[in-house]
Amino acid sequence: MNPFKNSLRPVGVLITLVAGVMQYVFWFVAWADWLGVIGVILGFILTPGVVIFPIIYWIVEGEFPTLYFALMFAGWFGLRLKRG
């Protein structure tokens, strides 16, 4: 039995929440940079694809979205801590 299982659960929830919110902000900033106000409206309408959005970002911006993937893996790590 793991004595730290219950104590790591809130940490996992916090990591997952922060990573998710930061990915959402990344999503809106990218759309706003690309299309301005219309991009923000599209950001509310469209959902970020886990695989498709980074590829589109890479093509449009010309740089690999390292921060996006780091946040995605941080969220997965938080979910793993949450599960126990």
N, CA, C and O atoms as a GROMACS GRO file, in nm:
protein
  336
    1MET      N    1   0.084  -0.119   0.000
    1MET     CA    2   0.000   0.000   0.000
    1MET      C    3   0.088   0.125   0.000
    1MET      O    4   0.187   0.133   0.073
    2ASN      N    5   0.052   0.219  -0.081
    2ASN     CA    6   0.129   0.342  -0.097
    2ASN      C    7   0.073   0.450  -0.003
    2ASN      O    8  -0.040   0.494  -0.021
    3PRO      N    9   0.152   0.492   0.097
    3PRO     CA   10   0.101   0.594   0.190
    3PRO      C   11   0.088   0.733   0.127
    3PRO      O   12   0.017   0.818   0.180
    4PHE      N   13   0.155   0.756   0.014
    4PHE     CA   14   0.150   0.886  -0.051
    4PHE      C   15   0.041   0.896  -0.157
    4PHE      O   16   0.025   1.002  -0.219
    5LYS      N   17  -0.033   0.790  -0.178
    5LYS     CA   18  -0.133   0.787  -0.285
    5LYS      C   19  -0.237   0.899  -0.267
    5LYS      O   20  -0.265   0.971  -0.363
    6ASN      N   21  -0.292   0.913  -0.149
    6ASN     CA   22  -0.393   1.016  -0.127
    6ASN      C   23  -0.334   1.157  -0.120
    6ASN      O   24  -0.402   1.254  -0.152
    7SER      N   25  -0.209   1.168  -0.079
    7SER     CA   26  -0.149   1.302  -0.069
    7SER      C   27  -0.107   1.356  -0.206
    7SER      O   28  -0.098   1.477  -0.223
    8LEU      N   29  -0.082   1.268  -0.303
    8LEU     CA   30  -0.043   1.313  -0.437
    8LEU      C   31  -0.162   1.346  -0.526
    8LEU      O   32  -0.147   1.411  -0.629
    9ARG      N   33  -0.278   1.300  -0.486
    9ARG     CA   34  -0.398   1.324  -0.568
    9ARG      C   35  -0.426   1.473  -0.589
    9ARG      O   36  -0.450   1.513  -0.703
   10PRO      N   37  -0.424   1.558  -0.484
   10PRO     CA   38  -0.449   1.702  -0.508
   10PRO      C   39  -0.341   1.766  -0.594
   10PRO      O   40  -0.369   1.858  -0.671
   11VAL      N   41  -0.217   1.719  -0.583
   11VAL     CA   42  -0.109   1.772  -0.666
   11VAL      C   43  -0.135   1.737  -0.813
   11VAL      O   44  -0.117   1.821  -0.902
   12GLY      N   45  -0.179   1.614  -0.838
   12GLY     CA   46  -0.212   1.573  -0.973
   12GLY      C   47  -0.325   1.654  -1.033
   12GLY      O   48  -0.321   1.692  -1.150
   13VAL      N   49  -0.427   1.681  -0.953
   13VAL     CA   50  -0.540   1.762  -0.999
   13VAL      C   51  -0.492   1.903  -1.033
   13VAL      O   52  -0.532   1.959  -1.135
   14LEU      N   53  -0.409   1.960  -0.949
   14LEU     CA   54  -0.358   2.095  -0.972
   14LEU      C   55  -0.271   2.101  -1.098
   14LEU      O   56  -0.285   2.194  -1.179
   15ILE      N   57  -0.182   2.004  -1.116
   15ILE     CA   58  -0.098   2.002  -1.235
   15ILE      C   59  -0.183   1.991  -1.361
   15ILE      O   60  -0.161   2.063  -1.458
   16THR      N   61  -0.282   1.901  -1.358
   16THR     CA   62  -0.369   1.883  -1.474
   16THR      C   63  -0.449   2.009  -1.504
   16THR      O   64  -0.462   2.047  -1.620
   17LEU      N   65  -0.501   2.073  -1.402
   17LEU     CA   66  -0.580   2.195  -1.420
   17LEU      C   67  -0.496   2.308  -1.478
   17LEU      O   68  -0.538   2.375  -1.573
   18VAL      N   69  -0.378   2.330  -1.423
   18VAL     CA   70  -0.292   2.439  -1.470
   18VAL      C   71  -0.246   2.413  -1.614
   18VAL      O   72  -0.245   2.504  -1.696
   19ALA      N   73  -0.208   2.288  -1.643
   19ALA     CA   74  -0.164   2.256  -1.779
   19ALA      C   75  -0.277   2.274  -1.879
   19ALA      O   76  -0.255   2.324  -1.989
   20GLY      N   77  -0.398   2.233  -1.843
   20GLY     CA   78  -0.513   2.248  -1.932
   20GLY      C   79  -0.547   2.393  -1.959
   20GLY      O   80  -0.574   2.431  -2.073
   21VAL      N   81  -0.546   2.475  -1.856
   21VAL     CA   82  -0.576   2.617  -1.874
   21VAL      C   83  -0.469   2.684  -1.959
   21VAL      O   84  -0.500   2.768  -2.045
   22MET      N   85  -0.344   2.648  -1.937
   22MET     CA   86  -0.236   2.708  -2.016
   22MET      C   87  -0.242   2.665  -2.162
   22MET      O   88  -0.210   2.744  -2.250
   23GLN      N   89  -0.283   2.541  -2.189
   23GLN     CA   90  -0.302   2.498  -2.327
   23GLN      C   91  -0.415   2.574  -2.393
   23GLN      O   92  -0.407   2.610  -2.511
   24TYR      N   93  -0.520   2.600  -2.318
   24TYR     CA   94  -0.633   2.675  -2.371
   24TYR      C   95  -0.591   2.819  -2.404
   24TYR      O   96  -0.632   2.874  -2.506
   25VAL      N   97  -0.509   2.879  -2.318
   25VAL     CA   98  -0.458   3.013  -2.345
   25VAL      C   99  -0.369   3.011  -2.469
   25VAL      O  100  -0.377   3.100  -2.554
   26PHE      N  101  -0.283   2.909  -2.480
   26PHE     CA  102  -0.198   2.893  -2.598
   26PHE      C  103  -0.283   2.886  -2.725
   26PHE      O  104  -0.248   2.946  -2.827
   27TRP      N  105  -0.393   2.815  -2.718
   27TRP     CA  106  -0.488   2.799  -2.830
   27TRP      C  107  -0.542   2.935  -2.873
   27TRP      O  108  -0.540   2.968  -2.992
   28PHE      N  109  -0.591   3.014  -2.777
   28PHE     CA  110  -0.650   3.144  -2.810
   28PHE      C  111  -0.545   3.243  -2.860
   28PHE      O  112  -0.573   3.320  -2.952
   29VAL      N  113  -0.428   3.242  -2.803
   29VAL     CA  114  -0.322   3.334  -2.848
   29VAL      C  115  -0.282   3.303  -2.992
   29VAL      O  116  -0.261   3.394  -3.072
   30ALA      N  117  -0.271   3.174  -3.024
   30ALA     CA  118  -0.236   3.137  -3.162
   30ALA      C  119  -0.343   3.185  -3.259
   30ALA      O  120  -0.310   3.243  -3.363
   31TRP      N  121  -0.470   3.162  -3.228
   31TRP     CA  122  -0.577   3.206  -3.318
   31TRP      C  123  -0.582   3.359  -3.327
   31TRP      O  124  -0.604   3.413  -3.435
   32ALA      N  125  -0.561   3.428  -3.215
   32ALA     CA  126  -0.563   3.574  -3.218
   32ALA      C  127  -0.448   3.629  -3.300
   32ALA      O  128  -0.465   3.728  -3.371
   33ASP      N  129  -0.330   3.566  -3.292
   33ASP     CA  130  -0.217   3.611  -3.373
   33ASP      C  131  -0.242   3.588  -3.522
   33ASP      O  132  -0.203   3.670  -3.605
   34TRP      N  133  -0.306   3.478  -3.553
   34TRP     CA  134  -0.328   3.444  -3.694
   34TRP      C  135  -0.437   3.528  -3.757
   34TRP      O  136  -0.419   3.579  -3.867
   35LEU      N  137  -0.553   3.543  -3.688
   35LEU     CA  138  -0.668   3.607  -3.752
   35LEU      C  139  -0.728   3.725  -3.674
   35LEU      O  140  -0.832   3.777  -3.714
   36GLY      N  141  -0.665   3.766  -3.567
   36GLY     CA  142  -0.716   3.879  -3.490
   36GLY      C  143  -0.845   3.846  -3.416
   36GLY      O  144  -0.857   3.739  -3.355
   37VAL      N  145  -0.942   3.937  -3.420
   37VAL     CA  146  -1.068   3.920  -3.348
   37VAL      C  147  -1.147   3.799  -3.401
   37VAL      O  148  -1.208   3.726  -3.324
   38ILE      N  149  -1.144   3.780  -3.531
   38ILE     CA  150  -1.212   3.664  -3.589
   38ILE      C  151  -1.150   3.535  -3.536
   38ILE      O  152  -1.220   3.436  -3.515
   39GLY      N  153  -1.018   3.536  -3.514
   39GLY     CA  154  -0.951   3.419  -3.459
   39GLY      C  155  -0.995   3.386  -3.318
   39GLY      O  156  -1.007   3.269  -3.281
   40VAL      N  157  -1.019   3.489  -3.238
   40VAL     CA  158  -1.068   3.466  -3.101
   40VAL      C  159  -1.208   3.404  -3.106
   40VAL      O  160  -1.238   3.312  -3.030
   41ILE      N  161  -1.292   3.454  -3.194
   41ILE     CA  162  -1.428   3.397  -3.209
   41ILE      C  163  -1.418   3.252  -3.255
   41ILE      O  164  -1.488   3.166  -3.202
   42LEU      N  165  -1.330   3.224  -3.352
   42LEU     CA  166  -1.311   3.086  -3.397
   42LEU      C  167  -1.254   2.999  -3.286
   42LEU      O  168  -1.285   2.880  -3.278
   43GLY      N  169  -1.171   3.056  -3.200
   43GLY     CA  170  -1.116   2.982  -3.087
   43GLY      C  171  -1.225   2.933  -2.992
   43GLY      O  172  -1.213   2.826  -2.934
   44PHE      N  173  -1.331   3.013  -2.976
   44PHE     CA  174  -1.444   2.970  -2.893
   44PHE      C  175  -1.528   2.864  -2.962
   44PHE      O  176  -1.583   2.775  -2.897
   45ILE      N  177  -1.538   2.873  -3.094
   45ILE     CA  178  -1.625   2.781  -3.168
   45ILE      C  179  -1.556   2.646  -3.190
   45ILE      O  180  -1.616   2.540  -3.167
   46LEU      N  181  -1.430   2.650  -3.234
   46LEU     CA  182  -1.358   2.527  -3.266
   46LEU      C  183  -1.294   2.468  -3.140
   46LEU      O  184  -1.266   2.539  -3.044
   47THR      N  185  -1.271   2.338  -3.144
   47THR     CA  186  -1.202   2.274  -3.032
   47THR      C  187  -1.058   2.244  -3.074
   47THR      O  188  -1.033   2.209  -3.190
   48PRO      N  189  -0.964   2.256  -2.979
   48PRO     CA  190  -0.826   2.227  -3.016
   48PRO      C  191  -0.805   2.077  -3.035
   48PRO      O  192  -0.836   1.998  -2.946
   49GLY      N  193  -0.753   2.040  -3.148
   49GLY     CA  194  -0.720   1.900  -3.172
   49GLY      C  195  -0.586   1.869  -3.108
   49GLY      O  196  -0.492   1.947  -3.121
   50VAL      N  197  -0.576   1.757  -3.042
   50VAL     CA  198  -0.452   1.722  -2.972
   50VAL      C  199  -0.338   1.701  -3.072
   50VAL      O  200  -0.224   1.740  -3.045
   51VAL      N  201  -0.368   1.642  -3.184
   51VAL     CA  202  -0.264   1.613  -3.283
   51VAL      C  203  -0.265   1.715  -3.397
   51VAL      O  204  -0.159   1.757  -3.443
   52ILE      N  205  -0.382   1.754  -3.442
   52ILE     CA  206  -0.394   1.842  -3.558
   52ILE      C  207  -0.345   1.984  -3.530
   52ILE      O  208  -0.272   2.041  -3.612
   53PHE      N  209  -0.382   2.042  -3.417
   53PHE     CA  210  -0.344   2.180  -3.389
   53PHE      C  211  -0.193   2.201  -3.385
   53PHE      O  212  -0.146   2.298  -3.445
   54PRO      N  213  -0.115   2.115  -3.318
   54PRO     CA  214   0.030   2.138  -3.321
   54PRO      C  215   0.090   2.130  -3.461
   54PRO      O  216   0.184   2.204  -3.492
   55ILE      N  217   0.036   2.043  -3.546
   55ILE     CA  218   0.087   2.034  -3.683
   55ILE      C  219   0.055   2.161  -3.760
   55ILE      O  220   0.140   2.214  -3.831
   56ILE      N  221  -0.068   2.211  -3.747
   56ILE     CA  222  -0.106   2.337  -3.813
   56ILE      C  223  -0.020   2.452  -3.760
   56ILE      O  224   0.026   2.536  -3.838
   57TYR      N  225   0.000   2.456  -3.629
   57TYR     CA  226   0.083   2.561  -3.569
   57TYR      C  227   0.225   2.555  -3.626
   57TYR      O  228   0.284   2.658  -3.656
   58TRP      N  229   0.278   2.435  -3.639
   58TRP     CA  230   0.413   2.415  -3.691
   58TRP      C  231   0.423   2.466  -3.835
   58TRP      O  232   0.522   2.529  -3.872
   59ILE      N  233   0.321   2.437  -3.915
   59ILE     CA  234   0.321   2.480  -4.055
   59ILE      C  235   0.308   2.632  -4.065
   59ILE      O  236   0.381   2.695  -4.141
   60VAL      N  237   0.215   2.691  -3.990
   60VAL     CA  238   0.189   2.835  -4.000
   60VAL      C  239   0.303   2.917  -3.940
   60VAL      O  240   0.350   3.012  -4.002
   61GLU      N  241   0.347   2.882  -3.819
   61GLU     CA  242   0.448   2.961  -3.749
   61GLU      C  243   0.591   2.925  -3.790
   61GLU      O  244   0.681   3.007  -3.779
   62GLY      N  245   0.610   2.802  -3.837
   62GLY     CA  246   0.744   2.760  -3.877
   62GLY      C  247   0.832   2.715  -3.762
   62GLY      O  248   0.952   2.695  -3.781
   63GLU      N  249   0.775   2.697  -3.646
   63GLU     CA  250   0.852   2.646  -3.532
   63GLU      C  251   0.772   2.539  -3.460
   63GLU      O  252   0.649   2.544  -3.455
   64PHE      N  253   0.842   2.442  -3.406
   64PHE     CA  254   0.777   2.331  -3.338
   64PHE      C  255   0.718   2.380  -3.206
   64PHE      O  256   0.787   2.448  -3.130
   65PRO      N  257   0.591   2.346  -3.176
   65PRO     CA  258   0.526   2.395  -3.052
   65PRO      C  259   0.570   2.316  -2.928
   65PRO      O  260   0.493   2.237  -2.873
   66THR      N  261   0.692   2.337  -2.886
   66THR     CA  262   0.749   2.265  -2.772
   66THR      C  263   0.669   2.290  -2.645
   66THR      O  264   0.643   2.196  -2.568
   67LEU      N  265   0.629   2.414  -2.620
   67LEU     CA  266   0.553   2.447  -2.500
   67LEU      C  267   0.420   2.372  -2.498
   67LEU      O  268   0.378   2.325  -2.392
   68TYR      N  269   0.354   2.362  -2.610
   68TYR     CA  270   0.226   2.292  -2.617
   68TYR      C  271   0.242   2.146  -2.577
   68TYR      O  272   0.163   2.093  -2.499
   69PHE      N  273   0.345   2.080  -2.631
   69PHE     CA  274   0.368   1.940  -2.597
   69PHE      C  275   0.414   1.923  -2.452
   69PHE      O  276   0.376   1.825  -2.387
   70ALA      N  277   0.493   2.016  -2.402
   70ALA     CA  278   0.534   2.009  -2.262
   70ALA      C  279   0.413   2.020  -2.170
   70ALA      O  280   0.404   1.949  -2.070
   71LEU      N  281   0.321   2.109  -2.203
   71LEU     CA  282   0.198   2.121  -2.123
   71LEU      C  283   0.112   1.997  -2.135
   71LEU      O  284   0.050   1.954  -2.037
   72MET      N  285   0.107   1.938  -2.254
   72MET     CA  286   0.028   1.816  -2.273
   72MET      C  287   0.084   1.702  -2.188
   72MET      O  288   0.008   1.630  -2.122
   73PHE      N  289   0.215   1.686  -2.189
   73PHE     CA  290   0.274   1.580  -2.109
   73PHE      C  291   0.265   1.608  -1.959
   73PHE      O  292   0.254   1.515  -1.879
   74ALA      N  293   0.270   1.735  -1.919
   74ALA     CA  294   0.249   1.771  -1.778
   74ALA      C  295   0.108   1.735  -1.736
   74ALA      O  296   0.086   1.687  -1.624
   75GLY      N  297   0.011   1.758  -1.823
   75GLY     CA  298  -0.127   1.720  -1.792
   75GLY      C  299  -0.142   1.570  -1.778
   75GLY      O  300  -0.212   1.523  -1.689
   76TRP      N  301  -0.078   1.494  -1.867
   76TRP     CA  302  -0.082   1.348  -1.856
   76TRP      C  303  -0.016   1.300  -1.727
   76TRP      O  304  -0.064   1.206  -1.663
   77PHE      N  305   0.094   1.364  -1.689
   77PHE     CA  306   0.161   1.330  -1.565
   77PHE      C  307   0.071   1.360  -1.445
   77PHE      O  308   0.063   1.282  -1.350
   78GLY      N  309   0.004   1.474  -1.450
   78GLY     CA  310  -0.092   1.507  -1.342
   78GLY      C  311  -0.205   1.407  -1.332
   78GLY      O  312  -0.248   1.372  -1.222
   79LEU      N  313  -0.255   1.362  -1.448
   79LEU     CA  314  -0.361   1.260  -1.446
   79LEU      C  315  -0.310   1.130  -1.387
   79LEU      O  316  -0.383   1.061  -1.316
   80ARG      N  317  -0.185   1.097  -1.416
   80ARG     CA  318  -0.127   0.974  -1.360
   80ARG      C  319  -0.114   0.987  -1.208
   80ARG      O  320  -0.142   0.891  -1.136
   81LEU      N  321  -0.074   1.102  -1.158
   81LEU     CA  322  -0.067   1.123  -1.013
   81LEU      C  323  -0.206   1.116  -0.951
   81LEU      O  324  -0.224   1.062  -0.842
   82LYS      N  325  -0.303   1.172  -1.021
   82LYS     CA  326  -0.441   1.174  -0.971
   82LYS      C  327  -0.497   1.033  -0.958
   82LYS      O  328  -0.568   1.002  -0.862
   83ARG      N  329  -0.466   0.948  -1.056
   83ARG     CA  330  -0.516   0.810  -1.054
   83ARG      C  331  -0.453   0.728  -0.943
   83ARG      O  332  -0.517   0.640  -0.886
   84GLY      N  333  -0.327   0.757  -0.913
   84GLY     CA  334  -0.260   0.684  -0.806
   84GLY      C  335  -0.188   0.568  -0.846
   84GLY      O  336  -0.128   0.500  -0.761
   0.00000   0.00000   0.00000
